[in-house]
């Protein structure tokens, strides 16, 4: 098992943790050893440097799980750049926002994707590069940068406005990889199936934690549950990470007993598993340890539940992961049995990219009694610490919608709904849904005659996971004393919190 390493190093030195002739990555194109990985990262870093980019420049990738997408987190930082991965399912408006907000100096993508962009979506200062042309005869050696240097900006939705960029250092990503590899007990002979988007901290960490343990990662872009089952069978997968909607799909699918028995480790984040789902997963995958986890991009991950406790404590989110200090803070700022979850320690991100106002709201000094000190992430989530030493989720203080493992801003949905003129007022909410965790419902002013046009437009403008499942049309919407929409009354009228 990997030894817990508390000394962060430059992120691009991760391949050195695997044996040179061991397989680091496998896909339909074949295998790549750790020696191959190291060489490929060096060549890609040189190709990025040849673009004329300066240290600290941002390079964005808008790709499916190609080898370029998998290597870029290491190659960009080796070249002294900051990686900005863009979710491949996003539409042009969201991509344009991320490129502009990050000030990306280069975008690496594919011709079929680039054709979807319009004039003005990519700034003149941003060089567009097709991934096939990102080659070099030179190679760059491993870097020796300060581990507090910025390595990546991951975009995540907030409860108000468009996605914001979370700034992550080499140390954040390195220690996150070591932490996960350690508590999941990933071994060099493990094979990890990467089905989650690499633009998510959870998805990207699958690459990094696997390589930190010297194991093998198998990236997969899947369309159906059957694709996942076939990959588990073909590549002898031992480890699978997912979010609740994926588990629902996988539990509904037919699994050959022999294929299901290959899995020895299941990990979950992006939403809580219900007791029923836990029972079903334990039945379907009898040889697999189940690791429920809780986290947020601003602090990477906060807690995990030991598999030995899952059956007896299915409602718990567990205890702090290695390198994290998790505190329960009451309204008076003192330690409490129930209060806001506050995450301190070296996994805490560096704030939001060029957004000091929102940074000040979420990133604040740790309580005086915290052992870690420094800045902490105040999650806005209420948790309870039980007598058994385990944390339990109580509720969320903000209005974020958490659907299919995605954190979705209601404001962003509302802005999209209102932009076409089909309605003059709208409010978006998340309501409980067995498959999605939460489904998006929009309450809008009007008689509903424009709904078809609205749905057709949003199918062009928003990715599938941001599509409202239902519209509730009303001729008048309630207002509060300030004349604003009364969101509390609207939420209550849905009858589902």
PANU-74013 format. One line per field, with one value per residue (C-alpha): residue number from 1; x, y, z. Coordinates in pm, 1 decimal, padded with zeros to 6 digits, always signed. Layout:
PANU-74013
n	(NUM,...)
u	(X,...)
v	(Y,...)
w	(Z,...)
END
This chain:
PANU-74013
n	(1,2,3,4,5,6,7,8,9,10,11,12,13,14,15,16,17,18,19,20,21,22,23,24,25,26,27,28,29,30,31,32,33,34,35,36,37,38,39,40,41,42,43,44,45,46,47,48,49,50,51,52,53,54,55,56,57,58,59,60,61,62,63,64,65,66,67,68,69,70,71,72,73,74,75,76,77,78,79,80,81,82,83,84,85,86,87,88,89,90,91,92,93,94,95,96,97,98,99,100,101,102,103,104,105,106,107,108,109,110,111,112,113,114,115,116,117,118,119,120,121,122,123,124,125,126,127,128,129,130,131,132,133,134,135,136,137,138,139,140,141,142,143,144,145,146,147,148,149,150,151,152,153,154,155,156,157,158,159,160,161,162,163,164,165,166,167,168,169,170,171,172,173,174,175,176,177,178,179,180,181,182,183,184,185,186,187,188,189,190,191,192,193,194,195,196,197,198,199,200,201,202,203,204,205,206,207,208,209,210,211,212,213,214,215,216,217,218,219,220,221,222,223,224,225,226,227,228,229,230,231,232,233,234,235,236,237,238,239,240,241,242,243,244,245,246,247,248,249,250,251,252,253,254,255,256,257,258,259,260,261,262,263,264,265,266,267,268,269,270,271,272,273,274,275,276,277,278,279,280,281,282,283,284,285,286,287,288,289,290,291,292,293,294,295,296,297,298,299,300,301,302,303,304,305,306,307,308,309,310,311,312,313,314,315,316,317,318,319,320,321,322,323,324,325,326,327,328,329,330,331,332,333,334,335,336,337,338,339,340,341,342,343,344,345,346,347,348,349,350,351,352,353,354,355,356,357,358,359,360,361,362,363,364,365,366,367,368,369,370,371,372,373,374,375,376,377,378,379,380,381,382,383,384,385,386,387,388,389,390,391,392,393,394,395,396,397,398,399,400,401,402,403,404,405,406,407,408,409,410,411,412,413,414,415,416,417,418,419,420,421,422,423,424,425,426,427,428,429,430,431,432,433,434,435,436,437,438,439,440,441,442,443,444,445,446,447,448,449,450,451,452,453,454,455,456,457,458,459,460,461,462,463,464,465,466,467,468,469,470,471,472,473,474,475,476,477,478,479,480,481,482,483,484,485,486,487,488,489,490,491,492,493,494,495,496,497)
u	(+00000.0,+00116.7,+00296.4,+00135.1,+00360.1,+00308.5,+00568.1,+00407.7,+00607.6,+00555.2,+00249.7,+00423.9,+00655.3,+00367.9,+00468.6,+00796.1,+00598.8,+00519.6,+00761.0,+00890.3,+00765.8,+00429.3,+00121.9,-00000.4,-00282.4,-00481.0,-00748.9,-00873.4,-00550.0,-00338.3,-00121.1,+00118.5,+00382.5,+00501.9,+00818.4,+00597.9,+00385.6,+00687.9,+00823.4,+00484.2,+00433.4,+00779.0,+00705.7,+00361.2,+00507.9,+00767.9,+00492.6,+00304.9,+00619.6,+00672.6,+00340.1,+00511.7,+00315.5,+00462.9,+00486.6,+00154.7,-00048.2,-00367.4,-00415.8,-00769.0,-00866.0,-01210.8,-01181.1,-01330.3,-01106.2,-00833.1,-00473.6,-00411.6,-00683.5,-00537.3,-00178.6,-00252.9,-00283.8,+00083.9,+00213.9,+00071.5,+00233.5,+00564.3,+00560.0,+00494.5,+00132.3,-00200.9,-00443.9,-00812.6,-01010.6,-01351.2,-01630.3,-01678.7,-02059.4,-02077.2,-02222.2,-02058.5,-02192.1,-02045.2,-01717.4,-01690.5,-01746.3,-01471.5,-01224.8,-01291.8,-01300.9,-00978.6,-00801.4,-00689.2,-00400.6,-00454.1,-00741.6,-00662.2,-00960.0,-01082.0,-01208.2,-01559.3,-01589.6,-01429.8,-01690.1,-01957.7,-01798.7,-01899.8,-01714.2,-01629.5,-01640.1,-01260.1,-01064.8,-00805.8,-00535.6,-00629.7,-00455.2,-00665.6,-00477.3,-00609.7,-00483.7,-00341.9,-00092.4,+00031.4,+00359.6,+00729.3,+01062.3,+01191.6,+01115.4,+01108.1,+01236.4,+01032.9,+00978.9,+01106.3,+00851.4,+00726.6,+00448.8,+00230.8,+00231.7,-00100.0,-00144.2,-00508.9,-00834.0,-01143.5,-01476.3,-01768.5,-02113.8,-02213.7,-02563.5,-02547.2,-02419.9,-02199.0,-01937.3,-01639.3,-01283.4,-01136.2,-00758.1,-00560.9,-00189.6,+00058.9,+00039.0,-00342.6,-00346.3,-00042.5,-00167.3,-00518.4,-00377.3,-00170.5,-00461.0,-00707.2,-00457.4,-00382.8,-00730.8,-00865.8,-00564.3,-00499.9,-00233.3,-00004.9,-00205.1,-00534.4,-00712.7,-00923.1,-01201.8,-01225.7,-01583.5,-01622.2,-01540.1,-01178.4,-01302.7,-01441.0,-01200.0,-01332.5,-01271.0,-00926.5,-00821.0,-00885.7,-00595.4,-00367.5,-00442.5,-00406.2,-00066.4,+00037.1,-00019.6,+00160.1,-00161.1,-00339.2,-00615.4,-00857.3,-01032.2,-01379.4,-01636.5,-01953.9,-02302.8,-02487.1,-02448.1,-02366.0,-02052.1,-01932.3,-02006.9,-01818.2,-01519.2,-01511.4,-01511.5,-01258.8,-01001.9,-01045.5,-01139.0,-01102.7,-01206.8,-01504.5,-01601.0,-01944.1,-02220.3,-02570.2,-02736.5,-02468.3,-02521.2,-02894.7,-02821.2,-02568.9,-02804.3,-03081.0,-02849.5,-02777.5,-02437.7,-02277.3,-02192.6,-01830.3,-01797.3,-01955.7,-01720.4,-01415.5,-01485.2,-01325.9,-01370.4,-01660.8,-01639.0,-01920.4,-01934.2,-02142.5,-02450.5,-02557.1,-02640.4,-02977.0,-02990.0,-03166.3,-02891.8,-02629.8,-02809.0,-02842.7,-02477.4,-02364.1,-02579.3,-02481.2,-02106.8,-02044.1,-01661.9,-01643.4,-01574.2,-01801.3,-01657.2,-01917.5,-01743.8,-01832.8,-01647.0,-01649.7,-01411.9,-01293.6,-01148.7,-01114.5,-01267.6,-01355.0,-01473.3,-01507.2,-01688.4,-01487.7,-01639.5,-01660.8,-01910.9,-02131.7,-02385.6,-02431.2,-02410.5,-02551.9,-02658.1,-02306.6,-02056.4,-01773.2,-01460.5,-01190.1,-00967.6,-00587.8,-00448.6,-00793.9,-00907.1,-01286.5,-01459.4,-01822.3,-01873.1,-02179.7,-02337.7,-02126.9,-01806.0,-01731.5,-01706.5,-02051.2,-02225.1,-02428.7,-02321.3,-02145.3,-01884.4,-01554.7,-01260.6,-00906.0,-00559.8,-00338.7,-00615.6,-00791.6,-00779.7,-00631.7,-00967.0,-01167.3,-00987.7,-01005.9,-01306.5,-01202.7,-01562.4,-01677.5,-01341.0,-01392.5,-01737.4,-01625.4,-01257.5,-01222.2,-00973.5,-01006.9,-01152.4,-00893.7,-00903.9,-00826.2,-00493.9,-00423.2,-00478.6,-00466.6,-00757.0,-01048.2,-01341.7,-01673.6,-01895.9,-02241.4,-02347.6,-02486.5,-02358.1,-02394.4,-02117.2,-02247.9,-02135.2,-01980.5,-01739.2,-01902.3,-02036.3,-02384.6,-02516.0,-02810.4,-02873.7,-02740.7,-02764.8,-02736.3,-02966.4,-02732.0,-02901.3,-02717.4,-02830.7,-02662.7,-02348.7,-02334.0,-02351.3,-02580.7,-02642.0,-03014.3,-02921.0,-02749.6,-03060.2,-03283.5,-03066.1,-03082.5,-03461.5,-03514.1,-03272.8,-03513.4,-03821.7,-04058.5,-04124.7,-04042.9,-03991.2,-03863.3,-03715.6,-03528.2,-03524.2,-03403.4,-03659.8,-03595.5,-03557.3,-03471.4,-03250.0,-03088.2,-03069.7,-03236.9,-03425.7,-03449.9,-03795.0,-03862.4,-04155.3,-04225.9,-04477.0,-04707.5,-04971.7,-04728.0,-04791.0,-04420.7,-04289.5,-04206.7,-04007.1,-03830.8,-03737.3,-03606.8,-03389.2,-03245.7,-03156.1,-02928.1,-02795.0,-02750.1,-02588.3,-02817.0,-02753.6,-02879.5,-03211.6,-03523.1,-03738.7,-04057.7,-04203.6,-04471.6,-04648.0,-04835.6,-04995.0,-04858.8,-04558.6,-04547.8,-04323.0,-04170.2,-04173.9,-03886.3,-04075.8,-03849.9,-03970.4,-04053.7,-03831.4,-03929.9,-04298.6,-04221.0,-04011.4,-04285.1,-04545.1,-04356.8,-04423.9,-04077.7,-03765.5)
v	(+00000.0,+00353.5,+00527.1,+00852.1,+01130.2,+01468.3,+01652.3,+01799.7,+01801.2,+01950.9,+01784.6,+01666.7,+01438.9,+01199.0,+00951.7,+00888.5,+00707.4,+00415.7,+00147.6,+00245.1,-00073.1,-00084.4,+00021.4,+00369.2,+00410.7,+00176.8,+00248.6,+00119.9,+00238.3,+00019.4,+00070.3,+00334.6,+00248.4,+00492.1,+00542.9,+00618.6,+00852.9,+01045.4,+01082.5,+01185.3,+01448.0,+01591.7,+01613.1,+01766.9,+02023.0,+02115.5,+02151.8,+02388.8,+02590.2,+02611.1,+02796.5,+03097.8,+03087.8,+03255.5,+03105.5,+03148.2,+03164.1,+02960.2,+02678.7,+02541.1,+02197.5,+02115.1,+01746.8,+01405.7,+01158.4,+01145.3,+01086.4,+01457.2,+01530.9,+01276.8,+01403.4,+01775.3,+01817.9,+01714.5,+01859.7,+02208.6,+02254.6,+02111.5,+02390.1,+02643.7,+02694.4,+02673.8,+02408.8,+02498.9,+02182.4,+02252.4,+01998.1,+01843.2,+01847.1,+02225.3,+02431.8,+02727.9,+02994.2,+02820.4,+02751.1,+03114.3,+03230.2,+03005.6,+03109.4,+03477.6,+03457.9,+03257.6,+03473.2,+03156.1,+03214.1,+02882.5,+02640.5,+02279.2,+02102.1,+01913.3,+02046.4,+01907.7,+02096.7,+02415.1,+02431.0,+02481.2,+02807.3,+03140.5,+03461.3,+03629.8,+03312.6,+03293.8,+03612.4,+03726.7,+03670.6,+03302.8,+03069.8,+02776.5,+02447.1,+02114.0,+01836.1,+01638.3,+01917.1,+01936.0,+01753.8,+01825.0,+01654.7,+01813.2,+01709.5,+01903.4,+01754.1,+01744.3,+02087.5,+02215.9,+02491.8,+02614.4,+02374.7,+02672.1,+02787.1,+02781.6,+02457.3,+02447.4,+02640.3,+02419.7,+02585.8,+02508.8,+02663.5,+02889.2,+02970.8,+03313.0,+03375.1,+03192.0,+02928.9,+03049.6,+02926.6,+02750.6,+02801.0,+02487.5,+02468.8,+02187.6,+02110.0,+02094.9,+01843.3,+01642.9,+01597.7,+01521.8,+01243.6,+01099.7,+01123.1,+00937.8,+00672.4,+00613.0,+00581.7,+00385.7,+00155.6,+00157.7,-00097.1,-00105.7,-00396.4,-00204.9,-00095.3,+00218.9,+00295.2,+00671.8,+00747.5,+01091.5,+01416.1,+01525.2,+01881.4,+01770.2,+01756.3,+01405.6,+01291.8,+01448.7,+01303.1,+00954.0,+01007.1,+01159.4,+00922.9,+00620.4,+00739.4,+00829.0,+00464.0,+00331.3,+00169.3,+00167.6,+00405.1,+00327.1,+00645.5,+00591.4,+00814.2,+00611.4,+00650.8,+00370.5,+00152.9,-00133.3,+00055.5,+00060.1,-00309.9,-00401.0,-00192.3,-00358.1,-00694.7,-00610.1,-00434.7,-00636.8,-00322.4,-00330.1,+00025.7,+00231.0,+00581.9,+00725.6,+00962.4,+00851.5,+00876.2,+00650.6,+00392.5,+00395.3,+00316.9,+00047.1,-00118.3,-00131.5,-00299.0,-00669.7,-00764.0,-01102.0,-01238.1,-01289.6,-00930.6,-00780.7,-00982.5,-00819.5,-00493.0,-00466.5,-00093.7,+00147.4,+00516.7,+00772.0,+01149.0,+01427.1,+01339.7,+01106.1,+00739.9,+00633.3,+00333.8,+00137.6,+00213.8,+00107.3,-00225.3,-00279.9,-00197.1,-00430.7,-00708.5,-00652.7,-00615.5,-00848.6,-00835.7,-00454.8,-00220.6,+00084.8,+00429.5,+00709.6,+01049.1,+01415.3,+01708.0,+02035.3,+02166.1,+02450.4,+02199.0,+01897.4,+01642.6,+01659.3,+01320.8,+00951.6,+00666.6,+00354.5,+00061.5,-00139.3,+00118.8,+00156.4,-00112.4,+00000.5,+00377.0,+00434.3,+00790.0,+00909.7,+01098.8,+00971.3,+01144.4,+01370.1,+01234.9,+01251.2,+01610.0,+01760.1,+01914.9,+01918.1,+02130.7,+02172.0,+02539.7,+02677.4,+03018.6,+03162.0,+03052.1,+02780.4,+02406.0,+02247.1,+01915.1,+02067.0,+02357.6,+02458.7,+02225.0,+02412.8,+02257.5,+02365.8,+02238.2,+02208.6,+02083.6,+02423.4,+02595.1,+02939.2,+03108.8,+03202.8,+03326.4,+03707.9,+03719.5,+03866.3,+03930.5,+03570.1,+03449.2,+03654.6,+03502.2,+03138.7,+03148.7,+03291.7,+03244.2,+02911.5,+02924.0,+03011.9,+02660.9,+02491.6,+02309.9,+02393.2,+02767.5,+02976.4,+03007.5,+02764.9,+02686.5,+02762.8,+02520.1,+02657.0,+02299.9,+02203.4,+01879.4,+01698.4,+01519.7,+01203.6,+01033.9,+00768.9,+01030.1,+01028.3,+01331.7,+01339.4,+01579.6,+01790.7,+02042.5,+02298.1,+02668.6,+02794.0,+02731.1,+02521.9,+02250.8,+01919.9,+01709.7,+01398.2,+01482.9,+01838.4,+02156.1,+02388.4,+02756.6,+02841.5,+03191.8,+03057.7,+02854.6,+03157.0,+03380.4,+03125.8,+03092.0,+03470.1,+03545.8,+03446.1,+03643.3,+03344.6,+03464.5,+03776.0,+03617.1,+03278.3,+03100.8,+02768.9,+02512.0,+02161.1,+01904.9,+01553.0,+01296.4,+00929.5,+00907.6,+01251.4,+01338.3,+01666.4,+01758.5,+02114.7,+02272.3,+02624.4,+02834.8,+03091.1,+03367.9,+03301.3,+03068.0,+02803.8,+02860.7,+02936.1,+02627.4,+02428.2,+02716.7,+02765.5,+02398.9,+02393.3,+02698.8,+02568.0,+02238.4,+02446.1,+02674.1,+02450.7,+02110.7,+01818.0,+01812.8,+02173.9,+02113.7,+02174.0,+01864.6,+02059.2,+02407.6,+02538.5,+02825.1,+03088.4,+03415.5,+03591.7,+03518.3,+03617.4,+03902.8,+03999.8,+04339.0,+04460.7,+04382.2,+04090.6,+03741.6,+03563.6,+03259.2,+03116.9,+03116.9,+02978.3,+02699.4,+02612.9,+02603.8,+02318.6,+02102.1,+01943.2,+02075.9)
w	(+00000.0,-00069.3,+00217.3,+00326.9,+00196.2,+00361.5,+00150.5,-00161.9,-00483.5,-00828.9,-00976.7,-01292.9,-01091.8,-01018.7,-01295.0,-01110.6,-00839.3,-01072.7,-01188.2,-01535.5,-01705.6,-01524.4,-01722.3,-01629.4,-01883.3,-02103.4,-02358.9,-02692.5,-02854.4,-02629.5,-02323.1,-02197.7,-01935.7,-01670.8,-01876.8,-02180.4,-01970.1,-01848.1,-02202.8,-02344.6,-02074.0,-02152.1,-02525.4,-02472.9,-02233.2,-02498.1,-02759.9,-02529.1,-02468.3,-02847.7,-02875.3,-02723.4,-02399.9,-02092.3,-01740.3,-01562.9,-01884.9,-01884.9,-02134.8,-02169.5,-02296.4,-02436.2,-02509.2,-02443.0,-02256.2,-02519.7,-02420.1,-02463.4,-02207.7,-01964.9,-01992.6,-01997.2,-01615.8,-01592.9,-01920.9,-01869.7,-01530.7,-01655.2,-01913.3,-01636.6,-01741.6,-01561.3,-01686.1,-01734.4,-01823.3,-01978.1,-01942.4,-02289.7,-02256.0,-02218.0,-02500.3,-02668.6,-02427.8,-02123.1,-02304.1,-02411.3,-02053.5,-01915.4,-02186.4,-02126.4,-01747.9,-01722.3,-01977.9,-02155.5,-02396.7,-02571.6,-02632.2,-02720.7,-02877.9,-03184.6,-03516.7,-03466.5,-03138.3,-03266.2,-03544.5,-03276.4,-03160.9,-03308.4,-03383.1,-03054.2,-02843.6,-02846.2,-02775.2,-03026.1,-02761.4,-02728.9,-02971.1,-03093.7,-03130.9,-03255.6,-03031.7,-03323.5,-03391.9,-03032.3,-03094.9,-03049.6,-03107.1,-02787.6,-02430.7,-02106.2,-01780.6,-01459.9,-01308.3,-00975.4,-00916.7,-00580.5,-00481.1,-00382.8,-00746.4,-00929.7,-01125.6,-01235.1,-01240.4,-01216.6,-01290.6,-01062.5,-01035.8,-00750.6,-00626.3,-00794.0,-01144.4,-01388.0,-01298.9,-01098.9,-01124.2,-00820.9,-00803.7,-00713.0,-00643.2,-00705.2,-00332.5,-00337.5,-00621.2,-00505.1,-00148.6,-00274.5,-00490.4,-00205.6,+00039.3,-00182.6,-00289.6,+00078.2,+00227.5,-00069.9,-00034.7,-00409.3,-00502.9,-00810.7,-00953.8,-00935.7,-01253.5,-01213.2,-01463.4,-01518.5,-01623.0,-01464.3,-01651.7,-01613.7,-01559.2,-01219.8,-00928.0,-00857.8,-01215.7,-01245.2,-00910.2,-01044.2,-01280.7,-01019.7,-00730.3,-00957.9,-01078.6,-00723.8,-00632.4,-00941.0,-01066.2,-01404.1,-01515.3,-01798.1,-01920.8,-02065.4,-02230.9,-02193.6,-02335.6,-02157.9,-01851.6,-02087.2,-02198.0,-01838.1,-01787.8,-02106.1,-01995.2,-01651.6,-01824.7,-02096.4,-01878.3,-01556.3,-01364.9,-00986.6,-00896.8,-01011.2,-00901.7,-00963.5,-00863.7,-00755.2,-01100.4,-01249.9,-00975.1,-01050.8,-01416.8,-01328.8,-01081.4,-01342.5,-01595.5,-01627.3,-01486.7,-01549.0,-01204.2,-01299.1,-01424.6,-01112.9,-00895.4,-01056.9,-00874.0,-00531.7,-00466.9,-00534.3,-00446.5,-00444.1,-00429.3,-00584.5,-00376.3,-00100.0,-00149.8,-00013.4,+00224.7,-00048.6,-00301.2,-00048.7,+00005.0,-00368.3,-00436.9,-00162.2,-00308.7,-00672.0,-00602.7,-00307.1,-00328.6,-00345.8,-00056.5,-00073.5,+00006.1,+00041.9,+00030.1,+00079.3,-00069.7,-00257.7,-00521.7,-00296.2,-00047.6,-00277.4,-00043.0,+00324.6,+00451.2,+00371.8,+00543.8,+00620.6,+00425.0,+00748.6,+00881.8,+00574.8,+00663.6,+01023.4,+00958.0,+00606.6,+00695.6,+00786.4,+00569.9,+00789.6,+00911.7,+00771.5,+00496.2,+00543.4,+00529.9,+00600.8,+00927.2,+00941.5,+01204.3,+01308.9,+01393.2,+01569.7,+01513.2,+01794.2,+01621.8,+01878.0,+01825.9,+01825.0,+01779.2,+01497.2,+01281.9,+00962.6,+00819.7,+00793.7,+00610.6,+00702.4,+00612.3,+00302.0,+00071.0,+00087.2,-00252.5,-00314.8,-00374.2,-00682.6,-00991.1,-01011.2,-00779.3,-00442.7,-00335.2,-00361.5,-00231.7,+00084.8,+00131.7,+00113.9,+00214.9,+00564.5,+00851.2,+01029.5,+01382.6,+01646.3,+01789.3,+01453.9,+01456.4,+01091.8,+01113.5,+00798.5,+00559.1,+00567.8,+00341.5,+00508.8,+00321.3,+00395.5,+00473.1,+00813.4,+00964.0,+01295.4,+01483.8,+01646.8,+01966.8,+01740.7,+01602.7,+01257.9,+01073.7,+00923.2,+00662.3,+00780.5,+00504.1,+00259.9,+00334.6,-00022.7,-00317.0,-00531.0,-00734.0,-00721.9,-01016.5,-01160.9,-00964.5,-01103.8,-00897.3,-01093.3,-01035.0,-01030.1,-01141.9,-01452.3,-01540.1,-01484.2,-01702.1,-01983.6,-01952.3,-01958.9,-02243.7,-02522.0,-02425.1,-02386.3,-02029.7,-01833.6,-01493.3,-01380.3,-01079.9,-01088.3,-00807.9,-00743.6,-00630.8,-00505.1,-00780.1,-00730.7,-01038.6,-01047.9,-00679.2,-00770.7,-01087.0,-01218.2,-01206.4,-01336.2,-01219.3,-01491.6,-01553.1,-01846.1,-01986.2,-02108.9,-02479.4,-02537.0,-02356.9,-02668.3,-02815.6,-02483.7,-02457.4,-02814.2,-02751.0,-02425.7,-02593.4,-02815.5,-02541.4,-02234.5,-02179.7,-02108.4,-01733.0,-01706.7,-01886.5,-01670.8,-01645.8,-01573.9,-01611.3,-01375.9,-01554.3,-01351.2,-01451.1,-01141.0,-00921.1,-00551.1,-00436.9,-00104.8,+00065.2,-00151.2,-00469.4,-00558.1,-00636.6,-00312.0,-00357.9,-00020.6,-00115.5,-00461.8,-00315.1,-00062.7,-00339.7,-00507.3,-00203.2,-00227.3,-00062.2)
END
